[in-house]
Amino acid sequence: MNIDWSNLIQSLINSVIFTSLGLVFFAIAFYVISAVTPFSIRKELEDDQNTALGIVIGSVIIGIALVVSAAIS
């Protein structure tokens, strides 16, 4: 069984690059959400237990994950 090391290393590098880009997009999206909202997201989620806000932020994260996964494939 022969392993194509160059192909394996190239795939690993691509995975690291797309993971890094995905994390950057997540950070940018969270920054935009927190900049647009007139209230503290942390206070709403932790203190007030605002489930609707958690669902919206989760939906944004899932949407960005779908875009990143489509870019990878």
Buried (B, 14 or more C-beta within 10 A) or exposed (E): EEEEEEEEEEEEEEEEEBEEEBEEBBEEBBEEBEEEEEEEBEEBBEEEEBEEBEEBBEEBBEEBEEEBEEEEE
